[in-house]
Amino acid sequence: MPANVTRRPISSKIPPFELLSRHCADILASEGMDIERRCMQHGTTSVAEHSLSVTLAGCALAQHLRIPVNERALLRGMLLHDYFLYDWHVPDPSHRFHGFRHPGFARANAVRDFGVDRLEQNMIARHMFPLTPIPPSSREGWILCVVDKYVATRETIGGFVHRHLLRRASIASRGGERTHA
């Protein structure tokens, strides 16, 4: 990354939601985010919800550990990391190998719609490491990479747990009878 990137710890006195509003208002109000709100990511979580969760968790992690970061790039790169703008669950030949290909689509869309800088582009393009072979080259990219996997796992397992609890509640409400679907 360029040597002129200014990094400092994010103040723990500023709530992550305030930082999100400060640095990402244009993204949050965009048509692309409207598309993300309609596309599913993991379980019952939309792409927009997932991106917001990653952004807030990554910001909180950087604050808690007092990691010197480029605050604006960290938040914008995290929010745009899955800015691929399609529902990958819809059968379509262009959605094949989504896990490998979506970082490139997200990066291109973020450049087109928001003119993201080199640091943000690198974060977006490399957030799927090790599924994609080249690791992030910045601490901001590594924060995104780790937090994205944590949040995605939580969303996916949370969906399984939620469905399991609903199934158990349904069985209990029928007096313990099990039905096979």
C-alpha positions as CSV (number, residue, x, y, z in Angstrom):
1,M,0.0,0.0,0.0
2,P,1.1,3.6,-0.5
3,A,3.4,5.0,2.1
4,N,1.3,8.1,2.4
5,V,-1.7,6.3,4.0
6,T,-2.5,8.0,7.3
7,R,-3.3,5.4,10.0
8,R,-4.3,6.0,13.6
9,P,-6.5,4.1,16.1
10,I,-10.2,4.8,15.8
11,S,-11.5,6.7,18.9
12,S,-13.5,4.4,21.1
13,K,-15.6,7.4,22.0
14,I,-17.3,7.5,18.6
15,P,-20.0,4.8,18.1
16,P,-19.5,2.7,14.9
17,F,-22.9,3.9,13.6
18,E,-21.7,7.5,13.7
19,L,-18.6,6.6,11.8
20,L,-20.7,4.7,9.3
21,S,-22.8,7.9,8.7
22,R,-19.7,10.1,8.5
23,H,-17.9,8.0,5.9
24,C,-20.5,6.0,4.1
25,A,-23.7,8.1,3.8
26,D,-23.4,8.2,0.0
27,I,-23.1,4.4,-0.2
28,L,-26.0,3.8,2.2
29,A,-28.3,6.0,0.1
30,S,-27.3,4.5,-3.2
31,E,-29.4,2.4,-5.7
32,G,-26.8,-0.3,-5.3
33,M,-27.5,-0.7,-1.6
34,D,-31.2,-0.9,-2.5
35,I,-30.3,-3.9,-4.7
36,E,-28.3,-5.4,-1.8
37,R,-31.3,-5.1,0.5
38,R,-33.3,-7.3,-1.9
39,C,-30.6,-10.0,-2.4
40,M,-30.0,-12.7,0.1
41,Q,-26.6,-13.6,1.4
42,H,-26.5,-16.2,4.2
43,G,-29.7,-17.8,5.4
44,T,-32.2,-15.1,6.0
45,T,-29.7,-12.3,5.9
46,S,-29.6,-9.9,3.0
47,V,-26.4,-8.7,1.4
48,A,-26.9,-5.2,2.8
49,E,-27.5,-6.6,6.4
50,H,-24.4,-8.8,6.0
51,S,-22.3,-5.8,4.8
52,L,-23.5,-3.6,7.6
53,S,-22.8,-6.3,10.2
54,V,-19.3,-6.8,8.8
55,T,-18.6,-3.0,8.8
56,L,-19.9,-2.5,12.4
57,A,-18.0,-5.5,13.8
58,G,-14.8,-4.6,12.0
59,C,-15.0,-1.1,13.2
60,A,-15.6,-2.3,16.8
61,L,-12.7,-4.7,16.5
62,A,-10.3,-2.0,15.3
63,Q,-11.5,0.3,18.1
64,H,-11.2,-2.3,20.8
65,L,-7.7,-3.4,19.8
66,R,-6.7,0.2,19.0
67,I,-5.3,-0.9,15.6
68,P,-4.0,2.0,13.6
69,V,-6.1,2.1,10.4
70,N,-7.2,4.4,7.7
71,E,-10.7,5.0,9.2
72,R,-12.5,6.0,6.0
73,A,-11.0,3.2,3.8
74,L,-11.7,0.6,6.5
75,L,-15.4,1.5,6.7
76,R,-16.0,2.0,3.0
77,G,-14.0,-1.1,2.0
78,M,-15.9,-3.3,4.5
79,L,-19.3,-1.9,3.4
80,L,-18.6,-2.5,-0.3
81,H,-16.8,-5.9,0.0
82,D,-19.9,-7.7,-1.3
83,Y,-21.1,-5.0,-3.7
84,F,-21.6,-7.5,-6.6
85,L,-25.3,-6.5,-7.1
86,Y,-27.0,-9.8,-8.0
87,D,-28.7,-12.6,-6.0
88,W,-26.2,-15.4,-6.3
89,H,-29.0,-17.9,-5.3
90,V,-30.8,-17.3,-8.5
91,P,-29.7,-19.9,-11.1
92,D,-27.8,-18.2,-13.8
93,P,-24.6,-19.2,-15.6
94,S,-23.0,-15.8,-14.7
95,H,-23.4,-16.8,-11.0
96,R,-21.2,-19.9,-11.3
97,F,-18.2,-20.0,-9.0
98,H,-19.7,-17.0,-7.1
99,G,-17.3,-17.5,-4.1
100,F,-14.3,-17.1,-6.4
101,R,-15.6,-14.4,-8.7
102,H,-17.7,-12.0,-6.7
103,P,-14.8,-10.0,-5.2
104,G,-13.8,-8.9,-8.8
105,F,-17.4,-7.9,-9.5
106,A,-17.8,-6.1,-6.2
107,R,-14.5,-4.2,-6.9
108,A,-15.5,-3.2,-10.4
109,N,-18.9,-2.0,-9.2
110,A,-17.4,0.0,-6.3
111,V,-14.9,1.7,-8.6
112,R,-17.7,2.5,-11.1
113,D,-20.2,3.8,-8.5
114,F,-18.0,5.3,-5.8
115,G,-14.5,5.8,-7.3
116,V,-12.9,3.8,-4.4
117,D,-9.2,4.2,-3.9
118,R,-6.4,1.6,-4.2
119,L,-6.6,0.5,-0.5
120,E,-10.4,0.0,-0.7
121,Q,-10.0,-1.9,-4.0
122,N,-7.4,-4.2,-2.5
123,M,-9.6,-4.9,0.5
124,I,-12.6,-5.8,-1.7
125,A,-10.7,-7.8,-4.2
126,R,-8.9,-9.9,-1.6
127,H,-11.5,-10.4,1.2
128,M,-12.2,-14.0,0.2
129,F,-8.6,-15.2,1.0
130,P,-7.8,-18.2,1.2
131,L,-10.6,-19.1,-1.3
132,T,-9.0,-16.6,-3.6
133,P,-5.2,-17.2,-3.6
134,I,-3.8,-13.7,-3.0
135,P,-4.0,-12.4,0.6
136,P,-4.8,-8.8,1.6
137,S,-1.9,-6.5,1.6
138,S,-3.1,-4.2,4.4
139,R,-4.2,-4.4,8.0
140,E,-7.6,-3.0,6.9
141,G,-7.8,-5.9,4.4
142,W,-6.9,-8.4,7.1
143,I,-9.5,-7.0,9.4
144,L,-12.2,-7.3,6.7
145,C,-11.0,-10.8,5.8
146,V,-11.3,-12.1,9.4
147,V,-14.5,-10.3,10.4
148,D,-16.3,-11.3,7.2
149,K,-15.6,-15.0,7.9
150,Y,-16.8,-14.6,11.5
151,V,-20.0,-12.7,10.6
152,A,-20.8,-15.1,7.7
153,T,-20.3,-18.1,10.0
154,R,-22.6,-16.5,12.6
155,E,-25.3,-15.8,10.1
156,T,-25.2,-19.2,8.6
157,I,-25.1,-21.1,11.9
158,G,-27.7,-18.7,13.3
159,G,-30.0,-19.7,10.4
160,F,-29.5,-23.4,11.1
161,V,-30.1,-22.9,14.9
162,H,-33.2,-20.7,14.2
163,R,-34.7,-23.4,11.9
164,H,-33.9,-26.1,14.4
165,L,-35.6,-24.2,17.2
166,L,-38.6,-23.6,15.1
167,R,-38.8,-27.3,14.2
168,R,-38.6,-28.2,17.9
169,A,-41.2,-25.7,18.8
170,S,-43.5,-27.0,16.1
171,I,-43.0,-30.6,17.3
172,A,-43.6,-29.6,20.9
173,S,-46.8,-27.7,20.0
174,R,-48.1,-30.9,18.4
175,G,-47.7,-32.8,21.6
176,G,-44.3,-34.3,20.7
177,E,-45.4,-36.0,17.5
178,R,-42.7,-36.2,14.9
179,T,-43.7,-35.9,11.3
180,H,-41.4,-36.6,8.4
181,A,-41.4,-34.1,5.5
